[in-house]
């Protein structure tokens, strides 16, 4: 059995002391009500996984215009806050810690999902070569509109409002979703962003939206309770960057300057192994950041423990293993067999494939 001891050392992250370094990654499950209110079964789902050092919630939209997938939760209405409060209470009752991931999908959306059939918004009016999930199943993303200055200001205020609502809901902190080709990424990467104003062109300009969104969140939360998620390799939702080492080097530098609680980096995507050049870039970017680093992408117990013990990561965010194993830290610590996830129940549905995966003790 591999030595996984490093995963079970306590961790000091920002304002929090955490019981282990096995973190639960954000996992979209499409099981919210149509109005973005989490269903009651979500409290059991998250509480079951409270043995994680930290739970990062499924991506949670900051506004009605931030929605991009059927039955995903929001954190912008009082009704949503009340439902999330039951979830944070349930996690805290199990001595867990939970951050809310703040999300705006930008152009990865469909008119049928947005208020009054409006078009999605993005940094630019470039349609994504991607699909999203609607009541009709998978459909091509709709043609977006480029946000004007007023639209940008409103969206930044939406981040601020969602941050305040997350605090009201009892979360321990928040993570700004800047990865995977969603709105922040659409401003960052020049394969999408073709603006000619102060939000486009130079690296400094293209990181402006990220900086403003972070500042909006930091107005409510201290930096020691705010994290940022980035994906320097792109590979999701039709984004690309001509000089990623320069762009993401600037983004990493900003995290350092703000002294955030953590930086959460998607290092690989399922089915996409990094090239040697990409691996080198990730290593060079990693050297720029001395704070609490969460690594995400294809880790198991052994490779995760190695990443922590070597100093590459302070914690590992696990996705699908946590989906099927509510007691994942215990299983990793004991070297126990894992439950196999059922892909047919990943998205949408009821308790099946959501709260019915067994614990080691059979419960």
C-alpha positions, -999 to 999 in steps of 0.1 A, spaced: 0 0 0 13 35 -9 22 59 19 -5 85 19 4 101 52 11 135 36 -26 138 26 -37 136 62 -16 163 78 -35 193 90 -33 224 69 -33 261 75 -50 278 46 -58 315 49 -80 319 79 -87 282 83 -71 252 100 -82 221 79 -82 185 91 -66 170 59 -55 179 24 -80 158 5 -103 185 -9 -136 180 -28 -135 196 -62 -164 215 -77 -188 189 -93 -217 201 -114 -247 177 -108 -277 195 -124 -300 188 -94 -312 222 -84 -347 236 -88 -355 255 -120 -351 288 -101 -316 279 -90 -325 269 -55 -306 238 -43 -329 209 -35 -332 195 0 -312 164 -9 -282 186 -15 -277 191 23 -273 153 27 -250 151 -3 -226 177 10 -228 166 46 -219 130 36 -186 144 22 -178 167 51 -147 146 60 -129 165 31 -104 190 43 -124 215 23 -155 212 1 -157 235 -29 -193 236 -41 -205 229 -75 -203 259 -98 -229 284 -86 -241 312 -108 -239 348 -95 -269 361 -115 -297 349 -138 -275 359 -167 -247 338 -154 -266 306 -159 -255 282 -187 -268 247 -178 -302 233 -169 -309 230 -131 -277 245 -117 -278 264 -85 -274 302 -79 -264 324 -50 -281 356 -59 -316 354 -43 -329 352 -8 -346 319 -15 -313 304 -27 -295 317 4 -320 300 27 -315 267 9 -277 270 9 -278 279 47 -293 244 53 -264 230 34 -236 249 52 -253 241 85 -253 204 76 -216 205 67 -206 224 98 -226 200 120 -202 173 106 -172 195 114 -167 202 77 -156 234 58 -172 246 26 -165 273 1 -189 285 -26 -176 286 -61 -188 318 -78 -196 313 -115 -206 332 -146 -206 310 -177 -205 339 -202 -211 326 -237 -214 289 -227 -252 292 -225 -284 291 -245 -312 316 -249 -337 291 -234 -318 292 -201 -317 330 -198 -343 356 -187 -367 366 -215 -347 345 -240 -318 369 -239 -286 362 -257 -256 351 -236 -229 377 -228 -191 375 -232 -160 395 -237 -166 394 -274 -194 385 -299 -178 352 -308 -199 321 -307 -184 292 -289 -179 259 -307 -193 241 -277 -226 227 -264 -245 232 -232 -273 212 -215 -309 224 -219 -344 209 -214 -339 194 -249 -306 178 -240 -273 190 -255 -276 220 -278 -251 243 -294 -243 274 -274 -262 305 -286 -246 335 -303 -233 359 -275 -233 396 -273 -201 415 -262 -206 432 -228 -204 470 -231 -190 491 -203 -223 493 -184 -227 455 -188 -192 449 -173 -200 472 -144 -232 454 -137 -215 420 -139 -188 431 -115 -216 442 -91 -232 408 -96 -200 392 -83 -200 416 -53 -237 408 -46 -231 370 -49 -202 373 -25 -224 390 1 -251 364 -4 -226 336 1 -215 352 34 -251 354 45 -256 317 36 -229 307 61 -200 296 38 -165 296 51 -152 314 20 -156 317 -17 -137 306 -48 -138 328 -80 -142 305 -110 -117 319 -135 -112 286 -154 -125 262 -180 -136 287 -206 -162 305 -187 -167 343 -185 -134 353 -166 -115 330 -190 -133 346 -220 -118 379 -210 -84 364 -202 -77 344 -234 -70 361 -267 -86 332 -287 -119 347 -275 -112 383 -264 -108 406 -294 -118 438 -277 -100 470 -285 -108 489 -253 -91 487 -219 -104 451 -214 -87 437 -245 -53 436 -263 -25 436 -238 -21 411 -210 -26 439 -185 -59 448 -202 -71 412 -205 -65 405 -168 -85 437 -159 -119 419 -156 -103 392 -134 -88 419 -111 -121 438 -109 -141 407 -101 -116 397 -74 -117 431 -59 -155 430 -58 -154 397 -39 -127 410 -16 -148 439 -6 -170 414 14 -145 386 22 -110 390 35 -83 377 12 -77 349 36 -111 334 28 -110 338 -10 -95 314 -36 -92 316 -74 -94 287 -99 -75 289 -132 -68 265 -160 -36 277 -179 -38 249 -205 -72 259 -218 -87 228 -234 -123 236 -223 -152 254 -240 -133 266 -270 -108 290 -254 -72 294 -265 -43 317 -257 -13 326 -280 11 332 -251 -2 314 -221 30 317 -200 28 355 -202 -10 357 -195 -11 333 -167 22 345 -152 4 379 -148 -26 362 -133 -5 342 -108 14 374 -99 -19 391 -90 -29 362 -67 5 367 -49 -1 404 -46 -36 399 -31 -24 372 -7 -54 350 -14 -62 319 7 -53 297 -23 -47 292 -60 -66 262 -74 -52 251 -108 -67 226 -133 -35 209 -145 -51 183 -168 -85 177 -183 -100 142 -188 -87 127 -220 -61 154 -225 -26 147 -213 -3 178 -213 25 179 -238 61 183 -226 60 220 -234 27 224 -214 42 204 -185 72 227 -185 50 258 -186 29 245 -156 61 239 -136 75 274 -144 42 290 -134 41 270 -102 75 284 -93 60 319 -93 35 311 -65 46 304 -29 11 304 -14 -14 276 -7 -16 257 -40 -44 232 -48 -36 208 -76 -65 193 -97 -64 168 -125 -62 130 -126 -46 125 -91 -52 93 -71 -42 87 -35 -5 78 -43 1 106 -68 -17 131 -46 4 122 -16 35 125 -37 25 159 -49 20 171 -13 51 155 1 73 169 -27 60 204 -21 43 207 -55 9 211 -38 -5 219 -4 -37 200 -11 -53 180 -39 -88 186 -53 -105 153 -62 -136 152 -84 -151 119 -96 -136 99 -67 -155 121 -43 -187 118 -63 -188 80 -58 -171 78 -24 -186 101 3 -159 89 27 -130 93 3 -104 105 29 -110 74 50 -107 51 21 -75 67 10 -61 66 45 -69 29 48 -60 19 12 -96 6 9 -113 -2 -24 -132 26 -40 -168 26 -53 -170 30 -91 -189 61 -102 -219 56 -125 -217 81 -154 -254 77 -162 -263 95 -129 -237 123 -130 -261 149 -143 -297 154 -133 -320 129 -116 -328 121 -80 -310 106 -51 -297 77 -72 -261 82 -79 -261 112 -57 -267 103 -20 -268 65 -22 -232 56 -27 -222 34 2 -197 42 30 -171 17 41 -193 8 71 -222 0 47 -243 31 56 
